[in-house]
Amino acid sequence: MSDEEREEKELDLTSPEVVTKYKNAAEIVNKALQLVVKECKPNAKIVDICEKGDAFIGDQTGNMYKNAKRKIERGVAFPTCLSVNNTVCHFSPLASDTSELQEGDIVKIDMGCHIDGFIAVVAHTHVVQGGPVTGRKADVVAAANTAAEVALRLVRPGKKNKDVSDAIQKVAAAYDCKIVEGVLSHQLKQFVIDGNKVILSVSNPDTRVDDAEFEENEVYAVDIVASTGEGKPKLLDEKQTTIYKRAVDKNYHLKMKTSRFIFSEITQKFPILPFTARVLEEKRARLGLVECVNHDLLQPYPVLHEKPGDFVAHIKFTVLLMPNGSDRITSHPLQELQPTKTIDDPEIKAWLALGTKTKKKGGGKKKKGKKGEGDKADAEPMDATSDAAAS
């Protein structure tokens, strides 16, 4: 076997070491999410919570592989974001921002961790309140979560990306909600957070993706965003954008000294994965990032919004398509939900009844499922008759 073949083999889920790295990254990001949820209280500053999430991931990953023979990169794979109410995604403000959470806010938490480039991402929706979540907030969280449970059962070898897109839209409609347009679920590979195989949330004439079939030993970040509004978010203010990713295939000789300084720092510290401008010197970054983006050296992750008064929920999980079935490695238990809608559709119920594990001959040891990992054989839809929230 050549070195190249050996290297290729090692990057696959057939390598126990690779699976371990994914699962270690997942364990850290799940704990980070737990910490962030606890910090979501009235009058808490959003930037402070984002910084705590990123710092936790940095600290935890920093303790791993210290004595490895080769240098192993590890840390934040996607900066902590807290997007509130009708804000859809990517809100991770700069240090000077004074935004605070308020009682009743519906908060989307989005974050990621990697070890040696093997990435685990997660998104969770939390309402800043005690007691059960009711009304349209409960509907939209239940829509996103039930759609995620269905997606978990359909992202399996032999199924196609279109099967998932159609199903999650049907689930959202059952809760009188919409799946948000423009959201892509990507295949994950080493140091690749946005692989070429994707699931498009909503297909329309403007957005098309290639048909793809899921295969064993692939890894996906399944990304579900639901809204009580139209599901057509807009960019309102480019200045809110703080998350970027280096476009590795682009080159340009920057004119401004500030831009060159900032881009050099980014290339050294964040050569491949997304980062937040919060870690750069703020005044310099504001000037330098604009030229970098204008010449396509950086890919921005814009902060998008639905209309005021709309509620948005976000559930994202990382799933390993293992030979014995789908292994969802990132998640967090939901609050108690009391949605106003009931799922009666037999097709949705049939999807939820699908198992996530496949039986192989000569059964191995049964692994204990972690709390909230959603790999039950039969997930319940959340409806108006059910007090408990399936996670």
Summary of the structure (lengths in Angstrom):
residues: 391
radius of gyration: 20.5
end to end distance: 43.9
largest distance: 64.5
contacts: 1341
relative contact order: 0.16
helix: 31%
strand: 24%
